Amino acid sequence: MAEAEAVQLKEEGNQHFQLQDYKAATKSYSQALKLTKDKALLATLYRNRAACGLKTESYAQAASDASRAIDINSADIKALYRRCQALEQLGKLDQAFKDVQRCATLEPRNQNFQETLRRLNTSIQEQLRVQFSTDSRVQTMFEILLNENSEADKREKAANNLIVLGREEAGAERIFQSNGVGLLLQLMDTKRPELVLAAVRTLSGMCSGHRARATAILHTIHIDRICSLMATENEEMSLAVCNLLQAIIDSLSGEDKREHRGKEEALVLDTKKDLKQITSHLLDMLVSKKVSGQGRDQALNLLNKNVPRKDLSIHDNSRTIYVVDNGLRKILKVVGQVPDLPSCLPLTDNTRMLASILINKLYDDLRCDPERDHFRKICEEYITGKFDPQDMDKNVNAIQTVSGILQGPFDLGNQLLGMKGVMEMMVALCGSEREADQLVAVEALIHASTKLSRATFIITNGVSLLKQIYKTTKNEKIKIRTLVGLCKLGSAGGSDYGLRQFAEGSTEKLAKQCRKWLCNTTIDTRTRRWAVEGLAYLTLDADVKDDFVQDIPALQAMFELAKASTSDKTILYSVANTLVNCTNSYDVKEVVPELVQLAKFSKQHVPEEHPKDKKDFVDMRVKRLLKAGVISALACMVKADSAILTDQTKELLARVFLALCDNPKDRGTIVAQGGGKALIPLALEGTEVGKVKAAHGLAKIAAVSNPDIAFPGERVYEVVRPLVSLLDTQRDGLQNYEALLGLTNLSGRSDKLRQKIFKEKALPDIENYMFENHDQLRQAATECMCNMVINKEVQERFLADGNDRLKLVVLLCGEEDDKLQNAAAGALAMLTAAHKKLCFKMTQVTTQWLEILQRLCLHDQLSVQHRGLVISYNLLSADAELAKKLVESELLEILTVVGKQEPDEKRATVVQTARECLIKCMDYGFIKPVS
């Protein structure tokens, strides 16, 4: 019974194979193999399953099955040839050659075997030639590099060649097989920077995309040695070693996304232990005094990139949990470093910020409240453990740690501010005589006073101290930070005129000092950055922003600073924030009069608008910003690297652009200065709000500008998608309307643009707005469709059966709105001119078609009348029967009246078209000319 069933399953498998269902065939053959012990049948089944493996590209399985068939019958020619094909695909050319050689011996006249034999022979010869030449090249390179007497030029060339070779798969494998890792270690032992750098870069190439090789290299060199190289002061070396470690991590974790076959696929390596060891060593580097500032930054970069999950839908966050348990205190130590204290670790300007970012990413990667509570407890224990009445340095470190956390996960930072003694310690440090203490305390107060409740506490308890420091300190760093602290506290009420924190005129004085520092080019950029940050807070006050935009030198100094600092994310964010405040492009809650009355009745605070925040003042500020050259500064800022130009900054820039585009008269200036081009990347990347704002700005420009000038070259095609994204019911009516105007302008330029709009699936949205009750939206959509119908694919949509597209256009021609009629008639004229079928279809979609056509031909507006007459001519030209129907109606009388008119300059085209219609009727013989 079992044997009979096995034969039946084999037949089923054959049928599946003939139907090209190779998975089902494989399943049938596999089931049959379990039921039979007959050797002949076993050989057939293995051979057939090998054929399936070749078809599904499972070459390792195909080779294995063919081998089993050959074990049963060594002369099985089909199995031999199938194994040959599988081995060739796996790159084992020598073994494949042996199999096809045996096939050719068994069947010498088989042309297929002879051809495969020749092909494999050529491939093997070429492989050997490359291998021997690569081997000799590798050997020569190492000889030149390890020979101290080699010329510098030769050595540099050999190093570069080795790096290039290491990046190629074949080259990397040859280096590895030729004891290359040992020779590279010898290069590293020379301690000569250029040779060590070449060795590290070659190893990076060898590790990329090859798990087994990366594991072997990691175990040969050891993680200790790699980390010690990364810890050096040499920035180039540190970065190269960081890239090597990243390549190793990518290969071990499978992030390289390369497809592996053969040996590499067959190797099952447990990489978790190695990855954990790398993470552990990176965490140790954070707190080691032997590690340079550059090395510490690279360690933080690697942790930032590789520890938190890239996709939060992945459940496993074990790497983050491991770092929180074993490394959070070490990260907090870095965050809490104070550069002016003797115990400070070597740092760069970015080290503490990178550590804050890491804390933020780790906190965001936690999945539940217990994990977040555990994280918070570690932070609390670390900070309270630092408080020591006998040791002021420890207290400073504690406050610096809180300050760093506030720059990371803000919610956590706010919870830590609520701990007993933290706010009091900040205020107390402000009164310290040491400048290092004052610097830390002032920075901490700046970060702490983001929430109004905190700002109120500091205003009550610390403003007098801040003012005292500001007046007495001679240290510019402390002075400007104190000023920013006062600026931030002064703006804690936001744009609410009724919540001013300081006396009248105080914020203007602070802003004046900020502008003075901003214009002073002798001060270092880092210090001037604080001046911009101060203005970012103070410009929430309408008096301050009004004064600022009138100070042209200060405005231009800020723009120049922004252009020169495209690598400093803080400056870009602060400048963008200042411009948002000056243009009032921040979100404002709508004031509901009933709620205002209710609030007054219950004696609650009611937000007040500053008189200078009214529209005419905002318009004046926009004009001054444009005159000062704001667009060129914004265009430079947009070009900054994505790591520097954060999504939040992009959103702020998009808000500013939208505010600047508000007045149609200003849009020409914006286009001339490159504003159109600068808006495109903001509309494609960033936050959802930012992309919508930027798209709206693009729509405003596209609606009134020549697209060839506003978006030169291929850029114009990138504008289409953002505009189409605004055709959404979730967007407001103005965004819909201006997007339709922009698309109308674009679709009128070229068929390539119309094709792009069609491919972005905008047509259904445009049609939806043609049904709108809102007159302007309906008109804009119809005008857009009028341009779109020139496209052949759009015409095909109208030709298709079972839709009311043509009916809608015909009915819109009968509406009372002149502009709507004009657009609909234009669309209908082009459609009926393009296809005779649409002429017939027009007469079938509605019984009112003739009445609507007659009204068009009698219209007061000449443009509408002309389009009606063109439609009439198209219908007359389409078919004699259709023409007869028109002649028998009142339309003939209308055509006669219009055709008899004197063709003055304005009416010439109308009269001429009517006469052409009459001539067409004469051609059919329906009417005769009067002699």
N, C-alpha and C positions, 0 to 999 in steps of 0.2 A: 504493500500500500504506500509506504513512504517513498519507494523508488518511483512509483507511478506518479505520485504527487510532485516529486522533484522534476520529472520530465515535463509535467504540465506547467509547472512554474517557469521552467526554462523557455517553453513555447510562449508563455505570457510575456516574459522578458523580451523575447525576440520581437513580439508584436509592438511592445512599448518602444523598443529601439527603432523599429521602422517608422514609428510615428514621431520620432525625435524626442520622446519623453524619457530622457536618460536617467533621471532620478528614480522614476517608477521601475525602469528596467533593472537598475542596480539593486533595488529593493527585492525584486523577484528573484534575481540570481543569488542574492545573499541568503534568502529564505530556502532556496533549493539546495544550496551548499550544506545547510544544516541537516538536510533529510537524506542525503545520499552518501554511499561509500564506494560507489562504482568509479574506478579510476578514470575511465574514458570520459564519463559524464562530468566528473570533477574538473578534468583538464579543460573541457569545453566551457564550463561555467566560469572558471577563473579567467579564461581567455576572453570570454564575452564581457565579463565585468571590467577587464582591462580596457576593452574598447570603449565602454561607458566612461571610465576614468579619463581617457584621452579627450573625449568629447566635452566633459565638464571641467577640463584643465586640472584634474586631481592627479598630477603626474607621478607623485611619489606612490600613491595607491595603485595606479596603473602598472608601474614598474614592478611593484610587489606581487600583484595578481599574475602578471605575465610570468614572473620568476617561478611561482607555484605551479603554473601549467607546464613550464619547461622542466621542473623537477620530476613531474610525472612522465613527460615525454620530451626528451632532449632534442628531438627532431621536429617539434611542433613549430612549423615555419611561421604560422600566423602569430603565435605567442612571441617568438623571437623578434619578429618585425615590430610588433606593438611595444615590446620592451625597448627596442632601439629608438622608437619615436619618443617614448616617455623619457628615456635617459638623455636624449638630445635636448629636450625642453628643460631638463634639470641641469644642463650644462656639463654633463659627464660624457664628453664627446668621444674619448678613447674607448669607454665601455660600449657606447652605442655603435662605434665603428666595428668592434669585434662581433656584435650581434648581427649586423647587416652583412658582414663578411661571410658569416656562417650561412645566412639566408642565400647569398649569391652562390655559395658552393653547392647548396642543395638544389637551387634552381638557377643555373647559370644564364638562361635565356630571358629571365624576367628583367625587363627594361627598368622597371621601378626600382628594383634592388640595385641595379648598376648605377642609376642616376643618384640614388641616396649615397652609395659608396663614394662616388666622385665628389659629391657636395661635402660630405663629412671629412674626406681626406683634405680638401682645400681648407676647410674651417680649422682642422687640427694643425695644419702647417702654419696658418696665419696666427693661431693662438700661441704656438711654440715660438714663432718669430717675435711676437709682442712680449711674451713672457721672458725670453732670453734677453731681448733688448731692454725691457723694464728692469730685470734683475741686474743687468750690467750698469744701467743708469743709476739705480739705487746705490749700488756698490760704489760707483764713481763719486756720487754726491757725498756719501758718508766719508770717503777717503779725503776729499777736498776739505770738508768741514772739520774733520778731526786732525788734519795736518796743520800744525801751527805755522808752517812756512808758506802756506797757500796765500796767493794774492787776495787782497781785500775784495776786488771786483768779482773774482771767480767764486769766492766764498759766499758773497751776497747772492750771486746768480744761482749757486747750488742750493742755498737756503730757500730761495723763492720757488725753485723748481720742485723741491721736496714738499713744500707746503701745497703746491698745486696738485702734485701727484697724490698726496694724502687725501685730497678732496674727491678724487675719482675712486670708484669702487674697486676696479681692477688694480689700480696703483696702490691703494690702501692695503689690499690683501697681499700684494707682493712684498710691500714693506714689512708687513706683519709676519709673513712666512719666512722672510730673509733675516730673522733676528733683528728686525728694525727697532723694536721697542727697547732692546738692550743698547743698541747704538744711540738711540735718542736719549736714553738715560746718561750715556757717556757725554753727549753734547750738553746736557743739563749740568753735569758735574764740572764742566769747564768754568762755570760761574760767569762766563762772558755774556752780557745781556742780549746781544744780537743773536747768539747761538741758542741760548735758553729760549728766547722768544720764538725762533724758528722751530725748535723742538716742540714747544707747547702748541703752536698753531698747526703743526703737522699732526700731532696727537688728536687735536680737536677734529680735524678732518677724518681721521681714522675711526674715531668713536661715533661720528654722526651716522645714525641709521643702522647700526650693527650692534645688537645687544651683546652677543658673545664676545666680540672684540672689545667693546667698552668695558665689560666685566673683567676681562683678562688684563687690560691696561690699568684699570683701577686697582686691581690686586697686585700688579707688578710695581707700580709707582708708589702706591699707598696714599691714602687720603691725607695723612699728616704732612707729607711732602708737598702735595698739591696746595694745601691750605697755607703752608709756610711761604710758598712762592706768591700766593695771592696777597699775603700780608705785607709785601714789600712797599716801599715808598714810590717805586716806579709805577706811574699811572698806566702806561702802555702795557707793562707786564701784568699788572693786577687785572686789567680788563681782559687780556688774552687768557689768563688762567680761569677767570670767571666764565668766559665762553667755553673753555674746555670742560669745566664742571657742568655747565648747562647742557652741553652735548652729551655728556655721560648720563646726566639725570634724564634727559629726553629719551635716550636709547633704553635705559633701564625701566622707565615707566611706560614706554610705548607711545610717547608723545610725538615721536618722529613721523608717525603715520605711514611709514614705508611698508611695501608688501614684501614679505620674506618668503623664500622658497628653499627647498633642499635642506641642507644641513642646518642653516640658520633657523628654519621653521621647525625642524625636528627637535632642536635644543629646548628643553624646558628648564629655565633658570629661575630660581626664587630670588628676586631682586629686592624684596622688602627689607632684608637685613642690610644690604648695601646702601639703600636709600636712607634708612634710619641712621646709619653710621655717618653718611654725608651730612644729614640734618644736624646731628649731634655735634659734629666738628664745626659746622657753621655757627651754631649757637655759642660754642666755646670761644670762637674768634671774637664775638661781640664784646666780651669782657676782658680780653687779654691785652695787657699793656704792650706786648711785643708786636701787636698788629697795628699797621699804619691806618690813618684816616681813610685812605683810598680803599685799603683792604676791607675795612669795616663796612664801608659803603657797598662794596661788591657783595659781601656776605649778606647784608640786608636786602640787596636787590634780588639775590638768588632765593632767599626765604620768601620775599614778597611775591615772586613769580611762581614758586613751586609748591608752597605749603597750602594756601587757601584753595578751595575748589574753584575751578573756572566756570563750572555750571552747577548752580544750587539745586538743580533737580537730581543730581547724583547724591545718593543718601550718605555715602561714606565720607566722614570728615575726620577720620582717625589721625591724619597727619597734623591737623590743627590741634586736636586734643593732645597729641604727643608734645607739640611745641608749647602749648599752654602749661602743661604739667611740668615739663623739663626745661623750658626756656623763657617763660614770661618774665620771671624775675631778672633774667639777664637783659632782656629787651628794655625793661623798666629802668635798669641801671644806666643803659645808654641814653634813654630819654632824659634821665635826671642829671646828666653831666653838665657841669658849669665850666665853660672854657677858662675863666679867670682864676679858678682854684688850682692849687698845685697838684691835687690828687686826680685831676681830670685826665681821662683817656685821650689818646690822639684822635682828633675829629676833623672833619671837613665842614664847610658851611651847610652841607645837606644832610649830615649824619643823623641829627636829631629828628629832622622832618621825615626821613626815610623810616626811622624807628616808629614815629607816630603813625605813619601810613600802615606799617606792618601791624601795629596794635589794632588799628581800625579794621583792617582786613580780617584779622583773626577773630575779632569780636563779631563782625558781620557773618562770619562763616559758622558760628555756633548755631545749633539747631533748636535748642529749647531753653526754657527759663532756668532749669537747674544748672546747665552748662554756663549760662551767663552769670548766674549767682556765684558759681565757683570762680569764674574769671574775676568778678568784682572783689571777692574775698581775698584773692591773692594780691590784688592791687592795694586793697585797704591795709592788709597786713604789712605789705612792703613799705607803704607810706608811713603808717603809725610806728613801724619799727625804726624809721629814720629820725622821728622827732626825739630830740635830746636837748634838755635845757643847758647842758654842759658843753655841747659841741654845736656851734653855729653852722659849720660846714654841712653837717648832716641835715639840719633844718632847711638849709638852702637847697640841698639835693632833693628833699621831699617836695618842696614847693615847685621846683623845676620839673619834677616828675608829673605833678598834677597839671602844670602848664602844658607839658607835652601830650598828656592824655586828652586835654581839652582840644588840642589840634587834631586828634584822632577821633575816637568814638565820643561824640559830644555828650550824648545821654549819660554815658558812664562817667565822663568828667564832671557833669553836673551833680551826679550822685556823690562823687568823692568830695565835691565842694561842700556838700551838706554835712560832712564828717566834723566832729567836734574839734575845734581849734584850727581848722585849715584856713578859713577866711581871716580869722584873727591873726594867724601867723603871717599871712600875706601883708596885712596892714602893718604889723609890727616890723617886718623886714624893710618896709619903706622908710621907717625911722632909723634904720641902722646907719652907722657912720661909714661902713665899707661900701664902696661903689659896686662891687660884685653882687652884694646882697640887694642893693637898690635896683640894679639892672634886672635881676631875676624876679623880684617882687613886682616891678612895674610891668614886665612882660606877662607875668601870671595874671595880674589885674586886668590887663587888656583882653586876654583870652577868657577870663572869668566873667566879664561884664557884658556878655552877649545877651543874656536874659535880663529883662527889665527889673525883675525882683532882685537879682544879684547886683545890678547897677545901682539900684536904690540903696542897698546895704553899703556899697563902697562910697557912694556920694555922701551918705550919712557919716561914715567912719573914716574914709581915706582921702577925700578930695583935698582937704587942707594939707595933708602930708604930701600929696602929689604936687600941689601948687608950691609948697615949700621946697621940694626937690627941684622943681622946674626953675625956681628963682635962684637957688643957691649953687646948684651943681655947675661945674665948669666942664664936665665930661659931655661932649656933644652926643655920644651914643645914648646916654641916660636921658639927656635933655629932650631929644627928639622922641624917644619912647614914652617919656612922661607926657609929652604933648599929645601923642597918639592916644594914650590912656585917657587924658582929659577930653580929647575929641570924641572918643567912643562913648564916654559917660555922658557927654553933652548931647549926643545924638540918640540916647537910649529910648527916647519917646518916638523915634521914627519921624515920619512926615507930619505927625499930629501936632499942630500949632499949639494946642492946649496942654501938651505934655513936655514943654521945654524944661530941661533939668537945671539950667544955669540962668543967671540974670540976663536981662536984655543986653545984647552987644558982646557978651562973653565969647560966644561961639565965633562971631566975626573976627575977634582978636586972635583966637586960636588959628582960624583959617588963614589969616593974614601972615602969621608966622610960618605956617605950612607952605604957603606960596613963596615966601621969602627963601626957605630952605630948598624948595623945588627949583627955583631959578638960579641957585648958587651951584655952578658946575664944578667948583673946586672941591665940594664935598663928595665923598665916595658914593657910588651908586647904591650900596646897601643902606646907607643912612638916608639918602633921598627917597628910597623905597618906602621908608616909614612915613615920610611927608605925604606921599601919594595915598598911603593907607589912611592917614589922618583925614585927608580930604574926602576919601571914600565914605567915611562916617559923617563928617560935618556937612557934606553937600545934601544931606537929607533936609537941612534947614534951607528954606527958599531964599532967605537973605544972603546966605553964604554962596549958594550956586549962582545967584544973580551977579554978585560981586566977582565971582571966579571967571564967568564967561566974558566979563568986561575986561579982565586982566589978560590981554592977548599974549604978553611974554610968558606968563605962568602957564597958559594953555599950551603954547607951542613948546615950552620946556617939558611939559608932561607928555606931549605927543612924541618929542624926540627921545625921551627916556623910554617910552613904550617901543619905539622902533629899534632902539639899541639894546633892548633887554628881552628879546624874543626867546631867551633861554631861562628866564626867571618867571615862574608861574605866578608868584605873589604880585609882582608888578603888573602883569597882564590882567590879573583878576581885579586888582585895586583900580587900575585905569578904567576897565570896563564898568566897574561898579560906580565910579565917579560919573562917567558919561550917562549911565542909566538914570542916576539921580538928577543930573542936569537937564535931561530930556523928559523927565517924568514918565519914563517907560516901564516903571515897576507896576505890579498889579495893585489896583486900588479897589477896595470893597465898595460895592454900590450902596449908597446911602438911601435907605427907605424912610420917607418922611414920617410914616406912622410909628416906626421903631424909634426914631429920634424923639418924637413927642413922648413916647412911653418912657424912654430913658430919662428925659428931663423930669417927668412926673415922679419917677422913682429915685431921683437924685443920683443917677449913674453918670459916669463920664461919657460925654459925646465927642467923638473926634472932630477937630476943627481944621478946615483947609486954610492954609496961609494965603493971603491975597495975591502973593507973587507966584502961586502955583496955578493960577487961572490960565486959560488957553492962550491968550494974547501974549503973556509973559513967556510961556513955554515956546511959542512960535519964534519970538525974538531971540531966545537963547539958541534955538536950533540954527537960525540964520547966522548967528555969531560963530557957532561951532564950525559950520560949513566954511565960513570965510577964513577961519583960522587954520583950515586944512585937516579937519578931523577924518575925512575919508581916506587920505593917504596913510594916516596912522592906523586906522582900522584894517586897511588892506594888508599892511605889514604884520599886524597882530594875527590875522587869520592864517598867514603862511607859517606860523610857528609850529614846531613839532607837536604831534598829538599828545605826547606825554606831558608837555608843558601847557598846551592849550586844552584845559580840561573841559568836559561837557558843560559844566556850570558856567565857565567863562564864555564858551561858545553861545550859550543861551543869552547871556548878558549882551554880547556883541550883536546878536540877532535882534534883540529888543531895541538897541540903539539904532541900528540900521532902519528898522521899521518906523521908528519915530522920525528919523531924518527924511524918510521917503514920503511922509504924510502929505506934504504940500506938493501938488503936481509941478509947480513952477521950479522946485528945487531938484527935481529928478534928473534934469539935464546936467546939472553940476555934478551930481552923484555919479552919473554914467561917465562923464568926462574924466573924473578922477579915479575911475576903475572900481566903483562901488558895485556895479552889476556883477562883474567877475568874482569879486570877493564874497558876495552873498551865496554863490552856488555851493561851496563846501559846507557852509553853515546850514543849508537846507537839506543836505544829504546825510550829515552826521551830527550827533549830539543828543540832547534830551528831546523828548517828544514836543514839549512846549517850544523849545528853541528852534526845532525844525519847522514847526508851524509858523512861528513868527518870521523866520527867514524866508519861507515859501511865500508868505503874504507880502513881504518886502519885494521879492522877485516879481510877484504878480503886479504890484503897483508900477514897477519899472517896465515890465513887459507890456503893460496895457497902453503906455503912452510913448514908448521909445522905439526907435528903429532897432530891431533885434540884431542886425548885422553890426551895429556900432556898440550897443550895450553888451552883447555877448559874442564877441568876434570868434570866427573859426568854428571849431567843433563844439565849443562850449555851449552854443545855443541848444544843442540836443540834450544837454544835461539839465536844462531849465524845465523841460516838459514834465518830468516825473514829479518834482515838487508842486508844480501848478495843478497837476491832476490829483495830487493828494488832498488839495483843498476842496475838491468837488465831493464833499462828504456832508451828510446831514448833521454830523457832530460839530462842524465848523459853523461860524455865524454867517449871516446873509451877506455882509460886506466882503468877507473872505471868498465866499462862493462867487459873488458878482465880479470881483476884480480878477479872480482866477480865470473866469470865463472870458473877460476882456483880454487878458494876457494870451490865452490860447487862441482867441480870434485873431489877434495880431500875428502870432506865430504861424497859424495855419494859412494865413494869407501870403506868407513869404515863399514857400516852396513845397513841392509834393513830398520831398524827403521828410520835411517837418510834419506834414499831415500824416505820413506813414508812421512816424514816431509816436504821434498822439494816438493813432489808431492802435498801435502795438501796446501802448500803455493802458489799453482797455478803458479809454476815456469816453468812448461813444455812448455806452448805456447811461453814464452819468449826465452827459450833455442832453440826451433825450429826456431824462427824468426832469431836468430843469426847464425843458420846453413845456412841461405840463404844469409848472408852478403857477400859483395864484398871483404871486408877486410880479407886477408888470415888468420891472427892470430886469429881474432874473430871467424871466421868460424871453424878453427881448435879447439879452446878452447871449443866452443859450442858442436862440434861433440864428443870430448873427454868426456865431461860431459854426453852427451846422451848415450855414450858407457857404462858408469857406471850405468846410470839410467834404461837401458832396462832390468836389472836383476829383477827389481820390477814388480810384476804381474800386477798391475794396469796400469803401463806404457805399458806393453806388450798388454794389452787389447785395448789400444788406437791404437796400430799398427794393431791389428786384426780387428778393426771396419771397416766397409765398407764406401766408399765415402770420403777417404782422401788419400793424396799423401805422407804420412810419410815414408812408406817403399821405395817408388820410389826415394825419396830424398836421403835416405841412400845408395841405390844401385848406384845411379848416382855419389854420393860423392866418392864411391869406385873406380870410373874411373877417378878421378882427378889426376893431375900430382904431387901434393904435397904429399911427402911420409908420413909425420906425419898425414895429413888429411886422407889419404888412410888407414893408420894403424888403426885410431880411428873408421872410418866408417866400415871397414871390421870386427873389433872387435864387434861392435854393431850388424852387420848382422849375424855374426857367432853365437852370443848368442840368437838372435831372432829365427833363423832357427833351433837351437838346442831345443828351448823351445816349438815350435808349428809347427806341420807338415803343418797346413794351410798356414803359412807364407812361407814355401818352395814353395808351389804352387803359392802363391800370387807374390812371387819374379819373377817368370817366366812370369807373366802377366803385371807387372807394366811398363816394357820398353822392346823394341825389342833388346836392346843392352846388356841385362843381361848376355848372354853367353860369349860374347866378353870380358865384364868387368871381369867375373869370371876367364876366361882363363888368362887374364893379371895379375890378382892377384896371380894365381898359378905359374906364370913364373917370379914373381917380384924379383928384385935384393936383397931387404931387406928380411932377413929370417923371421922376425916377421910378415910382411905383407903376405909373401908367405904361412906361416903356417896358418894364418887366412883364406886365400883363400881356402886352402886344407880342413880345417875344415868345411867351408861352403859347399864345394863339397861333403864331407862325409855326411853332414846333408841332402842334396838334394837326394843323392843316397839312404839313409836310409828311406826317407819319402815314396817313392812309386816306384814300379817296372817300371811303364810307364815312370815316370820322369827320373829314372835311365837309361832306354833304350835310351831316348833322349840325355842324356849326353854322353853315351858310343858311340853313333853314330856320335858324334862331335869330334873335335880335342882334346877334354879334355882327352880322353883315352890315347892318345899318350903322352900328357904332364904328366899324372899320371905315365905312364910306365917309362918315362925318369927319373922322380924324384925318383920313387921307386927303380930303379936299381942303384942309386948312393950309394957310400960307406958312411955309417952313422958315420961321425966323431963327435966329441964332440959338435960342433956348430950346425950341420945339423941333429942330431939324431931325434929330434921331427918332423922335416919336412918330413924326409924320412919315419919315422914310420907312420905318418898320411897318406902319399901317398899310402903306402902298405896296410893300413886298407881300403882305398877306393877301391883298386884293389881286396882285399879279398871279399868286399861287392859285387863287380861286378861278382866275381866267384860264390858267393852264389846264385845270380840270374841266373847263367848259361850263362851270356852274353860272358864270356871269359873262357878259360880253361888253367890250369897251364901247363907249359912246363915241360916235364918229364926230 
